[in-house]
């Protein structure tokens, strides 16, 4: 969220944004961190711990900026923790947690009206829907869907659900399963009940990981972890079905060592797609063809750090900056984004952020 100042009664944007970081807490991290990004100076400052939590690797902020939800570990249980966001300071105040036996989830998302929270669990093979209370706290588990299946890769011995998010119209939940090479569409009602509708079978051994929708809601792009590819998918908004249109590599042929594809995001104008590579340690930049919706490779940009687990486009009018989180080096990198070409230019490197995984911003 950009700050507002008053000068002689006139509102001016200071271009300072509040962001949050999800992290692992295996070494030195304390939990969830807050930071400030000065969009004019293109610089991150004031990284401070704001919530002590065990392994809050992925976080989600409600559309009204009032609540933050973090995946979390509590002794031998895993679940999600709800916080209120102080509207003046950005501080987090814990509301409550709901947890189940087993490892913590790896992904969390929240419905636009804040009524339902979703988690995806890599280890327990489950997606879980939670109802929330009017104050943003978690009310109860609404439903649990458990996957079955496997794949040919050594890491596909069972389902590994890496993502669960809402379709643009929020009529469906899409669950991305790295372990069984599947994207499953669930109808979801106002009570959070999940009804399996369709399953898209991806290329065997590809390991789909994350998904983004084009602004028109009729196309989507899926990043694979095991094969480091991006699928262009046509989406049927009435049935929740996917049809694959194209595949493009996210790493160069010359890269022959380990690479795990990670995050994928699309610009709000739908013109560019960005995908992160762990191992090649890069952001791949693609241009979207206006007619075919397929991707055209533009460039790879070094993230100036090790193991870029996630990144985020600054939610200003032009999405002028991109912030990448490098997990193994524990650093953030700030890139300026050219709105015409999609290309990225490094502006700040080596911003210390311990065991960083996920980056989120408050919205205007």
One Martini backbone bead per residue (centre of mass of N, CA, C, O) as a GRO file, in nm:
protein
  364
    1UNK     BB    1   0.094   0.037   0.025
    2UNK     BB    2   0.065   0.357  -0.032
    3UNK     BB    3   0.145   0.654   0.078
    4UNK     BB    4   0.000   0.949   0.239
    5UNK     BB    5   0.014   1.303   0.186
    6UNK     BB    6  -0.022   1.645   0.314
    7UNK     BB    7  -0.030   1.949   0.107
    8UNK     BB    8  -0.232   2.192   0.139
    9UNK     BB    9  -0.472   1.962   0.097
   10UNK     BB   10  -0.292   1.771  -0.085
   11UNK     BB   11  -0.267   1.472  -0.237
   12UNK     BB   12   0.026   1.254  -0.208
   13UNK     BB   13   0.251   1.035  -0.330
   14UNK     BB   14   0.535   0.863  -0.191
   15UNK     BB   15   0.602   0.567  -0.303
   16UNK     BB   16   0.539   0.384  -0.049
   17UNK     BB   17   0.568   0.038   0.029
   18UNK     BB   18   0.409  -0.243   0.175
   19UNK     BB   19   0.567  -0.547   0.281
   20UNK     BB   20   0.587  -0.914   0.275
   21UNK     BB   21   0.744  -1.208   0.434
   22UNK     BB   22   0.804  -1.536   0.368
   23UNK     BB   23   0.945  -1.813   0.569
   24UNK     BB   24   1.186  -1.985   0.694
   25UNK     BB   25   1.289  -2.147   1.036
   26UNK     BB   26   1.579  -2.318   1.037
   27UNK     BB   27   1.768  -2.075   1.133
   28UNK     BB   28   1.720  -1.719   1.159
   29UNK     BB   29   1.433  -1.694   1.133
   30UNK     BB   30   1.116  -1.566   1.285
   31UNK     BB   31   0.916  -1.523   1.013
   32UNK     BB   32   0.745  -1.250   0.960
   33UNK     BB   33   0.801  -0.979   0.731
   34UNK     BB   34   0.872  -0.632   0.696
   35UNK     BB   35   0.861  -0.373   0.434
   36UNK     BB   36   1.012  -0.109   0.238
   37UNK     BB   37   0.920   0.058  -0.075
   38UNK     BB   38   1.085   0.278  -0.288
   39UNK     BB   39   0.985   0.360  -0.604
   40UNK     BB   40   1.171   0.603  -0.668
   41UNK     BB   41   1.448   0.464  -0.556
   42UNK     BB   42   1.445   0.153  -0.578
   43UNK     BB   43   1.412   0.065  -0.253
   44UNK     BB   44   1.487  -0.137   0.024
   45UNK     BB   45   1.358  -0.120   0.363
   46UNK     BB   46   1.284  -0.210   0.676
   47UNK     BB   47   1.352  -0.505   0.784
   48UNK     BB   48   1.102  -0.670   0.989
   49UNK     BB   49   0.981  -0.839   1.244
   50UNK     BB   50   0.608  -0.924   1.301
   51UNK     BB   51   0.607  -1.259   1.326
   52UNK     BB   52   0.606  -1.534   1.520
   53UNK     BB   53   0.680  -1.825   1.317
   54UNK     BB   54   0.653  -2.149   1.184
   55UNK     BB   55   0.698  -2.169   0.862
   56UNK     BB   56   0.593  -1.897   0.677
   57UNK     BB   57   0.626  -1.938   0.351
   58UNK     BB   58   0.321  -1.853   0.296
   59UNK     BB   59   0.124  -1.569   0.184
   60UNK     BB   60  -0.183  -1.367   0.241
   61UNK     BB   61  -0.377  -1.089   0.123
   62UNK     BB   62  -0.634  -0.910   0.155
   63UNK     BB   63  -0.805  -0.688  -0.044
   64UNK     BB   64  -0.848  -0.480   0.219
   65UNK     BB   65  -0.572  -0.501   0.405
   66UNK     BB   66  -0.658  -0.642   0.698
   67UNK     BB   67  -0.538  -0.935   0.619
   68UNK     BB   68  -0.323  -1.215   0.720
   69UNK     BB   69  -0.207  -1.527   0.575
   70UNK     BB   70  -0.034  -1.816   0.721
   71UNK     BB   71   0.154  -2.057   0.706
   72UNK     BB   72   0.196  -2.328   0.959
   73UNK     BB   73   0.375  -2.449   1.251
   74UNK     BB   74   0.262  -2.685   1.525
   75UNK     BB   75   0.466  -2.890   1.588
   76UNK     BB   76   0.278  -3.168   1.455
   77UNK     BB   77   0.142  -2.931   1.296
   78UNK     BB   78  -0.066  -2.794   1.027
   79UNK     BB   79  -0.152  -2.458   0.883
   80UNK     BB   80  -0.324  -2.152   0.973
   81UNK     BB   81  -0.270  -1.793   1.015
   82UNK     BB   82  -0.422  -1.507   1.161
   83UNK     BB   83  -0.417  -1.149   1.077
   84UNK     BB   84  -0.389  -0.826   1.156
   85UNK     BB   85  -0.362  -0.498   1.001
   86UNK     BB   86  -0.213  -0.218   1.061
   87UNK     BB   87  -0.302   0.082   0.900
   88UNK     BB   88  -0.041   0.253   1.001
   89UNK     BB   89   0.215   0.032   1.055
   90UNK     BB   90   0.179  -0.290   0.962
   91UNK     BB   91   0.120  -0.452   1.188
   92UNK     BB   92   0.083  -0.766   1.353
   93UNK     BB   93  -0.217  -0.942   1.471
   94UNK     BB   94  -0.313  -1.209   1.629
   95UNK     BB   95  -0.585  -1.428   1.615
   96UNK     BB   96  -0.551  -1.734   1.472
   97UNK     BB   97  -0.554  -2.100   1.457
   98UNK     BB   98  -0.543  -2.382   1.221
   99UNK     BB   99  -0.483  -2.738   1.277
  100UNK     BB  100  -0.320  -3.034   1.155
  101UNK     BB  101  -0.200  -3.321   1.105
  102UNK     BB  102   0.116  -3.251   0.997
  103UNK     BB  103   0.234  -3.082   0.761
  104UNK     BB  104   0.269  -2.793   0.630
  105UNK     BB  105   0.184  -2.588   0.412
  106UNK     BB  106   0.271  -2.414   0.081
  107UNK     BB  107  -0.021  -2.272   0.041
  108UNK     BB  108  -0.208  -1.952   0.015
  109UNK     BB  109  -0.552  -1.830  -0.008
  110UNK     BB  110  -0.796  -1.562  -0.084
  111UNK     BB  111  -1.085  -1.441  -0.111
  112UNK     BB  112  -1.201  -1.137  -0.209
  113UNK     BB  113  -1.415  -1.128   0.051
  114UNK     BB  114  -1.273  -1.322   0.287
  115UNK     BB  115  -1.448  -1.603   0.341
  116UNK     BB  116  -1.203  -1.778   0.208
  117UNK     BB  117  -0.954  -2.026   0.274
  118UNK     BB  118  -0.661  -2.169   0.117
  119UNK     BB  119  -0.485  -2.488   0.109
  120UNK     BB  120  -0.167  -2.643   0.027
  121UNK     BB  121  -0.024  -2.985   0.042
  122UNK     BB  122   0.264  -3.154  -0.031
  123UNK     BB  123   0.249  -3.403   0.191
  124UNK     BB  124  -0.081  -3.468   0.247
  125UNK     BB  125  -0.261  -3.430  -0.030
  126UNK     BB  126  -0.407  -3.146   0.044
  127UNK     BB  127  -0.702  -2.953   0.041
  128UNK     BB  128  -0.818  -2.655   0.222
  129UNK     BB  129  -1.114  -2.516   0.354
  130UNK     BB  130  -1.193  -2.194   0.503
  131UNK     BB  131  -1.368  -2.024   0.728
  132UNK     BB  132  -1.464  -1.695   0.814
  133UNK     BB  133  -1.483  -1.422   1.003
  134UNK     BB  134  -1.559  -1.088   1.021
  135UNK     BB  135  -1.260  -1.044   1.172
  136UNK     BB  136  -1.070  -1.274   1.001
  137UNK     BB  137  -1.095  -1.519   1.136
  138UNK     BB  138  -1.094  -1.854   1.191
  139UNK     BB  139  -1.356  -2.083   1.204
  140UNK     BB  140  -1.338  -2.337   0.985
  141UNK     BB  141  -1.348  -2.633   0.842
  142UNK     BB  142  -1.510  -2.707   0.537
  143UNK     BB  143  -1.287  -2.874   0.354
  144UNK     BB  144  -1.151  -3.188   0.206
  145UNK     BB  145  -0.900  -3.270  -0.042
  146UNK     BB  146  -0.773  -3.581  -0.176
  147UNK     BB  147  -0.507  -3.716  -0.339
  148UNK     BB  148  -0.403  -3.918  -0.619
  149UNK     BB  149  -0.101  -4.056  -0.727
  150UNK     BB  150   0.160  -4.045  -0.990
  151UNK     BB  151   0.501  -4.061  -1.123
  152UNK     BB  152   0.818  -4.103  -1.290
  153UNK     BB  153   0.949  -3.940  -1.092
  154UNK     BB  154   1.124  -3.949  -0.793
  155UNK     BB  155   0.915  -3.706  -0.683
  156UNK     BB  156   0.639  -3.902  -0.775
  157UNK     BB  157   0.524  -4.109  -0.539
  158UNK     BB  158   0.311  -3.877  -0.492
  159UNK     BB  159   0.123  -3.639  -0.406
  160UNK     BB  160   0.200  -3.271  -0.475
  161UNK     BB  161   0.060  -2.995  -0.355
  162UNK     BB  162   0.136  -2.643  -0.457
  163UNK     BB  163  -0.166  -2.538  -0.535
  164UNK     BB  164  -0.447  -2.309  -0.434
  165UNK     BB  165  -0.696  -2.149  -0.638
  166UNK     BB  166  -0.884  -1.913  -0.786
  167UNK     BB  167  -1.080  -1.827  -1.009
  168UNK     BB  168  -1.172  -1.531  -1.138
  169UNK     BB  169  -1.490  -1.601  -1.049
  170UNK     BB  170  -1.481  -1.817  -0.799
  171UNK     BB  171  -1.615  -2.109  -0.884
  172UNK     BB  172  -1.318  -2.218  -0.869
  173UNK     BB  173  -1.073  -2.464  -0.785
  174UNK     BB  174  -0.717  -2.487  -0.827
  175UNK     BB  175  -0.514  -2.783  -0.836
  176UNK     BB  176  -0.163  -2.836  -0.807
  177UNK     BB  177   0.009  -3.148  -0.909
  178UNK     BB  178   0.329  -3.262  -0.907
  179UNK     BB  179   0.304  -3.581  -0.856
  180UNK     BB  180   0.052  -3.628  -1.098
  181UNK     BB  181   0.024  -3.420  -1.330
  182UNK     BB  182  -0.214  -3.212  -1.214
  183UNK     BB  183  -0.529  -3.035  -1.279
  184UNK     BB  184  -0.782  -2.950  -1.049
  185UNK     BB  185  -1.134  -2.900  -1.059
  186UNK     BB  186  -1.334  -2.711  -0.826
  187UNK     BB  187  -1.620  -2.665  -0.695
  188UNK     BB  188  -1.743  -2.371  -0.507
  189UNK     BB  189  -1.904  -2.264  -0.230
  190UNK     BB  190  -2.002  -2.054   0.031
  191UNK     BB  191  -1.917  -2.307   0.237
  192UNK     BB  192  -1.649  -2.452   0.098
  193UNK     BB  193  -1.738  -2.667  -0.092
  194UNK     BB  194  -1.605  -2.949  -0.269
  195UNK     BB  195  -1.621  -3.029  -0.634
  196UNK     BB  196  -1.530  -3.243  -0.854
  197UNK     BB  197  -1.483  -3.199  -1.220
  198UNK     BB  198  -1.170  -3.175  -1.330
  199UNK     BB  199  -0.884  -3.321  -1.518
  200UNK     BB  200  -0.559  -3.225  -1.597
  201UNK     BB  201  -0.312  -3.375  -1.804
  202UNK     BB  202   0.007  -3.361  -1.794
  203UNK     BB  203   0.307  -3.406  -1.863
  204UNK     BB  204   0.502  -3.655  -1.800
  205UNK     BB  205   0.717  -3.533  -1.541
  206UNK     BB  206   0.676  -3.210  -1.511
  207UNK     BB  207   0.557  -3.076  -1.252
  208UNK     BB  208   0.330  -2.891  -1.162
  209UNK     BB  209   0.290  -2.573  -0.966
  210UNK     BB  210   0.188  -2.296  -1.111
  211UNK     BB  211  -0.076  -2.032  -1.159
  212UNK     BB  212  -0.202  -1.812  -1.425
  213UNK     BB  213  -0.419  -1.559  -1.533
  214UNK     BB  214  -0.562  -1.399  -1.759
  215UNK     BB  215  -0.759  -1.120  -1.760
  216UNK     BB  216  -0.998  -1.275  -1.932
  217UNK     BB  217  -1.009  -1.590  -1.814
  218UNK     BB  218  -0.933  -1.789  -2.087
  219UNK     BB  219  -0.634  -1.802  -1.976
  220UNK     BB  220  -0.329  -1.991  -1.893
  221UNK     BB  221  -0.028  -2.034  -1.678
  222UNK     BB  222   0.210  -2.304  -1.633
  223UNK     BB  223   0.446  -2.403  -1.401
  224UNK     BB  224   0.721  -2.616  -1.399
  225UNK     BB  225   0.953  -2.793  -1.204
  226UNK     BB  226   1.087  -3.049  -1.355
  227UNK     BB  227   1.087  -2.917  -1.673
  228UNK     BB  228   1.090  -2.610  -1.712
  229UNK     BB  229   0.787  -2.502  -1.793
  230UNK     BB  230   0.532  -2.347  -2.008
  231UNK     BB  231   0.187  -2.348  -2.014
  232UNK     BB  232  -0.064  -2.307  -2.251
  233UNK     BB  233  -0.406  -2.233  -2.155
  234UNK     BB  234  -0.733  -2.320  -2.201
  235UNK     BB  235  -1.037  -2.182  -2.053
  236UNK     BB  236  -1.338  -2.302  -1.910
  237UNK     BB  237  -1.565  -2.111  -1.732
  238UNK     BB  238  -1.805  -2.326  -1.703
  239UNK     BB  239  -1.627  -2.612  -1.634
  240UNK     BB  240  -1.296  -2.598  -1.568
  241UNK     BB  241  -1.141  -2.652  -1.824
  242UNK     BB  242  -0.845  -2.770  -1.992
  243UNK     BB  243  -0.629  -2.662  -2.274
  244UNK     BB  244  -0.355  -2.728  -2.460
  245UNK     BB  245  -0.143  -2.512  -2.676
  246UNK     BB  246   0.148  -2.486  -2.523
  247UNK     BB  247   0.520  -2.499  -2.509
  248UNK     BB  248   0.787  -2.360  -2.296
  249UNK     BB  249   1.092  -2.290  -2.212
  250UNK     BB  250   1.265  -2.153  -1.905
  251UNK     BB  251   1.538  -2.267  -2.017
  252UNK     BB  252   1.830  -2.328  -2.141
  253UNK     BB  253   1.996  -2.578  -2.308
  254UNK     BB  254   2.279  -2.524  -2.158
  255UNK     BB  255   2.125  -2.616  -1.903
  256UNK     BB  256   2.232  -2.923  -1.716
  257UNK     BB  257   2.150  -2.870  -1.442
  258UNK     BB  258   1.982  -2.795  -1.184
  259UNK     BB  259   1.615  -2.730  -1.205
  260UNK     BB  260   1.352  -2.533  -1.043
  261UNK     BB  261   1.061  -2.442  -1.089
  262UNK     BB  262   0.842  -2.178  -0.983
  263UNK     BB  263   0.730  -1.891  -1.037
  264UNK     BB  264   0.426  -1.714  -1.166
  265UNK     BB  265   0.353  -1.416  -1.370
  266UNK     BB  266   0.122  -1.150  -1.464
  267UNK     BB  267   0.020  -0.890  -1.617
  268UNK     BB  268  -0.260  -0.686  -1.612
  269UNK     BB  269  -0.243  -0.658  -1.943
  270UNK     BB  270  -0.128  -0.949  -2.059
  271UNK     BB  271   0.174  -0.916  -2.207
  272UNK     BB  272   0.336  -1.057  -1.955
  273UNK     BB  273   0.558  -1.325  -1.855
  274UNK     BB  274   0.687  -1.464  -1.544
  275UNK     BB  275   0.971  -1.685  -1.458
  276UNK     BB  276   1.121  -1.900  -1.221
  277UNK     BB  277   1.470  -2.016  -1.149
  278UNK     BB  278   1.614  -2.290  -0.982
  279UNK     BB  279   1.972  -2.274  -1.059
  280UNK     BB  280   1.971  -2.062  -1.289
  281UNK     BB  281   1.888  -1.798  -1.153
  282UNK     BB  282   1.602  -1.681  -1.289
  283UNK     BB  283   1.420  -1.470  -1.513
  284UNK     BB  284   1.165  -1.527  -1.731
  285UNK     BB  285   1.074  -1.363  -2.038
  286UNK     BB  286   0.743  -1.305  -2.176
  287UNK     BB  287   0.543  -1.278  -2.461
  288UNK     BB  288   0.212  -1.214  -2.555
  289UNK     BB  289   0.007  -1.320  -2.790
  290UNK     BB  290  -0.282  -1.164  -2.898
  291UNK     BB  291  -0.399  -1.413  -3.069
  292UNK     BB  292  -0.280  -1.699  -2.937
  293UNK     BB  293  -0.142  -1.671  -2.631
  294UNK     BB  294   0.135  -1.723  -2.673
  295UNK     BB  295   0.482  -1.757  -2.614
  296UNK     BB  296   0.762  -1.524  -2.614
  297UNK     BB  297   1.085  -1.500  -2.595
  298UNK     BB  298   1.315  -1.258  -2.444
  299UNK     BB  299   1.453  -1.329  -2.143
  300UNK     BB  300   1.725  -1.357  -1.913
  301UNK     BB  301   1.755  -1.291  -1.553
  302UNK     BB  302   1.951  -1.240  -1.304
  303UNK     BB  303   1.893  -1.254  -0.944
  304UNK     BB  304   2.151  -1.218  -0.760
  305UNK     BB  305   2.091  -1.516  -0.649
  306UNK     BB  306   1.977  -1.801  -0.454
  307UNK     BB  307   1.687  -1.945  -0.520
  308UNK     BB  308   1.411  -1.838  -0.669
  309UNK     BB  309   1.099  -1.881  -0.523
  310UNK     BB  310   1.003  -1.577  -0.570
  311UNK     BB  311   0.776  -1.311  -0.686
  312UNK     BB  312   0.688  -0.951  -0.749
  313UNK     BB  313   0.471  -0.718  -0.858
  314UNK     BB  314   0.415  -0.404  -0.844
  315UNK     BB  315   0.085  -0.258  -0.763
  316UNK     BB  316   0.100  -0.048  -0.971
  317UNK     BB  317   0.003   0.084  -1.262
  318UNK     BB  318   0.290  -0.040  -1.417
  319UNK     BB  319   0.460  -0.244  -1.281
  320UNK     BB  320   0.771  -0.119  -1.237
  321UNK     BB  321   0.838  -0.360  -1.038
  322UNK     BB  322   1.060  -0.634  -0.929
  323UNK     BB  323   1.059  -0.889  -0.668
  324UNK     BB  324   1.309  -1.107  -0.556
  325UNK     BB  325   1.341  -1.433  -0.391
  326UNK     BB  326   1.636  -1.569  -0.226
  327UNK     BB  327   1.663  -1.830  -0.028
  328UNK     BB  328   1.971  -1.929   0.007
  329UNK     BB  329   2.084  -1.620   0.030
  330UNK     BB  330   1.886  -1.423   0.170
  331UNK     BB  331   1.752  -1.238  -0.078
  332UNK     BB  332   1.687  -0.933  -0.249
  333UNK     BB  333   1.558  -0.816  -0.573
  334UNK     BB  334   1.557  -0.522  -0.777
  335UNK     BB  335   1.344  -0.441  -1.055
  336UNK     BB  336   1.309  -0.288  -1.352
  337UNK     BB  337   1.022  -0.230  -1.567
  338UNK     BB  338   0.945  -0.251  -1.900
  339UNK     BB  339   0.636  -0.186  -2.042
  340UNK     BB  340   0.712  -0.243  -2.353
  341UNK     BB  341   0.927  -0.507  -2.329
  342UNK     BB  342   0.964  -0.647  -2.021
  343UNK     BB  343   1.226  -0.575  -1.923
  344UNK     BB  344   1.505  -0.613  -1.695
  345UNK     BB  345   1.655  -0.407  -1.424
  346UNK     BB  346   1.891  -0.372  -1.202
  347UNK     BB  347   1.880  -0.189  -0.870
  348UNK     BB  348   1.888  -0.416  -0.628
  349UNK     BB  349   2.103  -0.591  -0.398
  350UNK     BB  350   2.150  -0.780  -0.117
  351UNK     BB  351   1.888  -0.805   0.050
  352UNK     BB  352   1.829  -0.891   0.364
  353UNK     BB  353   1.645  -1.219   0.391
  354UNK     BB  354   1.569  -1.471   0.580
  355UNK     BB  355   1.459  -1.746   0.420
  356UNK     BB  356   1.318  -1.654   0.169
  357UNK     BB  357   1.004  -1.685  -0.029
  358UNK     BB  358   0.769  -1.463   0.005
  359UNK     BB  359   0.586  -1.196  -0.176
  360UNK     BB  360   0.400  -0.909  -0.047
  361UNK     BB  361   0.140  -0.658  -0.096
  362UNK     BB  362  -0.013  -0.384  -0.048
  363UNK     BB  363  -0.294  -0.219  -0.152
  364UNK     BB  364  -0.471   0.058  -0.284
   0.00000   0.00000   0.00000
